[in-house]
């Protein structure tokens, strides 16, 4: 195992369990090709973190890993490099990315996608939208604030036990309103799966596909987000209506698609 590989999952290496070793090997194969290992090593040299501890979540587009550094925990998102990633991304988002980056090479598009998520996270933070703080990025790796308690990552809202559904509904409406009115963005894929439940409130994640409110599809996508969230919140027992949600979020001011 090379020096770069030794930065990954050191806590797992001390566990004499064959199943975990196989899982670690699978993760190395899936996410950490030579170029990504070099990228991780460079981020370590920059002082972004010291080691990757273990995966928090993995998906078709990439994985998020807990990292440890001198300043505490970090969340490190690693995008898979390849055209398979773009088959799972919405067409409007890829179109926006190509227009912004003028890239055609898949690897460079993934790098641009990573950079885009970093930029959008900072834009959301400036608008006081609850989201992870973006600390840095390089190629297909994004370093973010770790959202959790005592080193344990906060669950996705879909997996959490919400104690006060009405308060959560009000919180999500405020989050979407700040995103639309203050940040000028529509998430486009907002659901209980990309909201974290932390400290009784919601924190938005997976924001790279967000589009400006001026985009021709912005209103349509906002309506879809609101429909999904309203259905979920009603199941929890909250009183919320999609029309009032849309108005509160500032969606009525968005132009309808011609």
C-alpha positions as CSV (number, residue, x, y, z in Angstrom):
1,X,0.0,0.0,0.0
2,X,1.4,3.4,-1.1
3,X,1.7,6.5,1.0
4,X,-1.4,8.0,-0.6
5,X,-3.5,4.9,0.2
6,X,-2.3,5.0,3.8
7,X,-4.2,8.3,4.3
8,X,-7.5,6.4,3.7
9,X,-9.4,4.7,6.5
10,X,-6.6,4.2,9.0
11,X,-9.1,3.2,11.7
12,X,-10.3,0.3,9.5
13,X,-6.8,-1.0,8.9
14,X,-6.5,-1.8,12.6
15,X,-9.6,-4.0,12.6
16,X,-8.9,-7.6,11.9
17,X,-12.1,-8.2,10.1
18,X,-12.0,-9.7,6.6
19,X,-15.4,-8.3,5.6
20,X,-14.3,-4.7,6.4
21,X,-11.1,-5.3,4.5
22,X,-13.1,-6.3,1.5
23,X,-15.3,-3.3,1.8
24,X,-12.3,-1.0,2.1
25,X,-10.8,-2.6,-1.0
26,X,-14.1,-2.1,-2.9
27,X,-14.2,1.6,-1.9
28,X,-10.6,2.1,-3.0
29,X,-11.4,0.6,-6.4
30,X,-14.7,2.5,-6.8
31,X,-13.6,6.0,-5.7
32,X,-9.8,6.2,-5.4
33,X,-8.0,5.8,-8.7
34,X,-4.4,7.0,-8.9
35,X,-5.4,10.6,-9.9
36,X,-7.9,10.9,-7.0
37,X,-5.3,9.5,-4.5
38,X,-2.9,12.1,-5.6
39,X,-5.6,14.8,-5.2
40,X,-6.3,13.6,-1.7
41,X,-2.6,13.6,-0.9
42,X,-2.4,17.2,-2.1
43,X,-5.3,18.3,0.0
44,X,-3.6,16.7,3.0
45,X,-0.5,18.6,2.2
46,X,-2.6,21.8,2.1
47,X,-3.7,21.1,5.6
48,X,-7.4,20.5,4.7
49,X,-7.4,17.3,6.7
50,X,-5.0,14.5,7.9
51,X,-6.9,11.3,7.1
52,X,-10.1,9.9,5.7
53,X,-11.8,7.9,8.4
54,X,-14.8,6.1,6.9
55,X,-17.6,6.6,4.4
56,X,-20.7,8.5,5.5
57,X,-22.7,7.8,2.4
58,X,-22.0,6.6,-1.1
59,X,-24.1,6.9,-4.3
60,X,-24.0,6.7,-8.1
61,X,-22.4,10.1,-8.5
62,X,-19.9,9.9,-5.6
63,X,-19.3,9.4,-1.9
64,X,-19.0,11.5,1.2
65,X,-16.3,10.5,3.8
66,X,-15.6,11.7,7.3
67,X,-12.1,13.1,7.6
68,X,-10.1,14.2,10.6
69,X,-7.7,17.1,10.8
70,X,-6.1,19.4,13.3
71,X,-9.2,21.5,13.5
72,X,-11.6,18.6,13.9
73,X,-13.8,16.7,11.5
74,X,-14.5,17.4,7.9
75,X,-16.8,16.0,5.3
76,X,-15.0,15.1,2.1
77,X,-17.0,14.5,-1.1
78,X,-15.4,12.5,-3.8
79,X,-17.1,12.5,-7.2
80,X,-16.6,9.5,-9.5
81,X,-14.8,10.4,-12.7
82,X,-16.5,9.2,-15.9
83,X,-19.4,9.6,-18.2
84,X,-21.6,7.3,-16.0
85,X,-21.9,10.2,-13.5
86,X,-23.6,12.4,-16.1
87,X,-26.2,9.8,-16.9
88,X,-27.6,10.4,-13.4
89,X,-27.6,14.2,-13.5
90,X,-30.5,16.2,-14.7
91,X,-30.2,17.5,-18.3
92,X,-30.8,21.1,-17.3
93,X,-27.9,21.0,-14.9
94,X,-25.5,19.5,-17.3
95,X,-26.5,22.0,-19.9
96,X,-25.9,24.8,-17.5
97,X,-22.5,23.3,-16.6
98,X,-21.4,23.0,-20.3
99,X,-22.5,26.6,-20.9
100,X,-20.4,27.8,-17.9
101,X,-17.3,25.7,-18.4
102,X,-17.2,25.1,-22.1
103,X,-15.7,21.7,-21.3
104,X,-16.3,18.5,-23.2
105,X,-13.8,16.2,-21.5
106,X,-15.7,14.1,-18.8
107,X,-12.9,14.4,-16.2
108,X,-12.8,18.2,-16.6
109,X,-16.6,18.4,-16.5
110,X,-16.5,16.5,-13.1
111,X,-13.8,18.9,-11.9
112,X,-16.1,21.8,-13.0
113,X,-19.0,20.2,-11.3
114,X,-17.1,19.9,-8.1
115,X,-16.0,23.6,-8.4
116,X,-19.6,24.5,-9.0
117,X,-20.8,22.9,-5.8
118,X,-18.1,24.7,-3.9
119,X,-19.2,28.0,-5.4
120,X,-22.9,27.4,-4.7
121,X,-22.3,26.4,-1.1
122,X,-20.5,29.7,-0.5
123,X,-23.3,31.6,-2.2
124,X,-25.9,29.9,0.0
125,X,-23.8,30.6,3.2
126,X,-23.7,34.3,2.2
127,X,-27.5,34.2,2.0
128,X,-27.7,32.6,5.5
129,X,-29.1,29.3,4.0
130,X,-28.2,26.5,6.4
131,X,-25.7,24.3,4.5
132,X,-22.2,22.9,5.0
133,X,-19.4,25.5,4.8
134,X,-17.2,24.8,1.8
135,X,-13.5,24.8,2.8
136,X,-11.8,23.9,-0.4
137,X,-11.8,21.8,-3.5
138,X,-9.3,20.2,-6.0
139,X,-10.2,18.3,-9.1
140,X,-13.1,15.9,-8.1
141,X,-12.7,16.3,-4.3
142,X,-14.6,18.8,-2.2
143,X,-13.9,19.5,1.4
144,X,-16.8,20.7,3.6
145,X,-17.9,21.3,7.1
146,X,-18.8,18.1,8.9
147,X,-22.5,18.2,10.0
148,X,-22.9,16.0,13.0
149,X,-22.5,15.7,16.8
150,X,-19.6,14.1,18.6
151,X,-18.1,12.8,15.4
152,X,-21.4,11.1,14.3
153,X,-22.8,12.4,11.1
154,X,-26.3,13.8,11.2
155,X,-28.9,11.7,9.4
156,X,-30.8,12.6,6.3
157,X,-34.2,14.0,7.1
158,X,-35.9,10.9,5.5
159,X,-34.1,8.7,8.1
160,X,-34.7,10.9,11.1
161,X,-37.3,11.0,13.8
162,X,-38.8,14.5,13.5
163,X,-40.2,15.5,16.9
164,X,-42.0,18.7,15.8
165,X,-43.3,18.4,12.3
166,X,-44.8,21.9,12.2
167,X,-41.6,23.5,13.3
168,X,-39.8,21.5,10.7
169,X,-42.2,22.6,8.0
170,X,-41.7,26.3,9.0
171,X,-38.0,25.7,9.0
172,X,-38.0,24.2,5.5
173,X,-40.1,27.1,4.1
174,X,-37.6,29.6,5.6
175,X,-34.7,27.6,4.0
176,X,-36.3,27.6,0.6
177,X,-37.3,31.2,0.8
178,X,-33.7,32.3,1.6
179,X,-32.5,30.1,-1.2
180,X,-34.8,31.7,-3.7
181,X,-35.1,35.3,-2.5
182,X,-31.6,35.9,-1.0
183,X,-29.4,33.5,-2.9
184,X,-31.3,33.7,-6.2
185,X,-31.2,29.9,-6.6
186,X,-33.6,27.0,-7.0
187,X,-32.3,23.6,-5.8
188,X,-34.2,21.6,-8.4
189,X,-33.8,18.2,-6.5
190,X,-34.9,19.1,-3.0
191,X,-36.3,16.3,-0.9
192,X,-35.9,14.7,2.5
193,X,-33.0,12.8,1.0
194,X,-30.8,15.9,0.6
195,X,-31.8,17.6,3.8
196,X,-29.9,16.7,6.9
197,X,-31.6,16.7,10.3
198,X,-29.2,18.5,12.6
199,X,-30.1,20.0,16.0
200,X,-33.8,19.7,15.2
201,X,-33.5,21.8,12.0
202,X,-32.8,21.2,8.3
203,X,-29.5,21.6,6.5
204,X,-29.4,21.4,2.7
205,X,-26.8,19.4,0.9
206,X,-26.1,18.2,-2.7
207,X,-26.6,21.6,-4.3
208,X,-24.5,21.4,-7.5
209,X,-27.5,21.1,-9.7
210,X,-29.1,24.3,-8.4
211,X,-29.9,26.9,-11.0
212,X,-30.5,30.7,-11.0
213,X,-34.1,31.9,-10.5
214,X,-33.8,33.5,-14.0
215,X,-33.5,30.1,-15.6
216,X,-36.5,29.2,-17.8
217,X,-37.1,26.0,-15.8
218,X,-36.6,27.6,-12.3
219,X,-40.3,27.9,-11.5
220,X,-41.1,24.4,-12.8
221,X,-38.4,22.9,-10.7
222,X,-39.3,24.9,-7.6
223,X,-42.9,23.7,-7.9
224,X,-41.6,20.1,-8.1
225,X,-39.5,20.6,-5.0
226,X,-42.4,22.1,-3.1
227,X,-44.7,19.3,-4.1
228,X,-42.3,16.7,-2.9
229,X,-41.6,18.5,0.4
230,X,-45.3,19.2,1.0
231,X,-46.2,15.6,0.6
232,X,-43.5,14.5,3.0
233,X,-44.3,17.1,5.6
234,X,-48.0,16.3,5.5
235,X,-47.3,12.7,6.2
236,X,-45.4,13.8,9.3
237,X,-48.5,15.7,10.4
238,X,-47.6,19.3,9.5
239,X,-50.2,21.7,8.2
240,X,-48.8,23.1,4.9
241,X,-50.2,23.8,1.5
242,X,-48.1,24.0,-1.7
243,X,-49.7,27.3,-2.8
244,X,-48.9,29.0,0.4
245,X,-45.4,27.4,0.4
246,X,-44.8,28.7,-3.1
247,X,-45.9,32.2,-2.2
248,X,-43.8,32.2,1.0
249,X,-40.8,31.1,-0.9
250,X,-41.1,33.9,-3.5
251,X,-42.0,31.4,-6.3
252,X,-44.9,33.5,-7.6
253,X,-42.4,36.1,-8.8
254,X,-40.5,33.6,-11.0
255,X,-41.4,33.6,-14.7
256,X,-43.5,30.7,-16.0
257,X,-41.9,28.7,-18.7
258,X,-43.1,29.7,-22.1
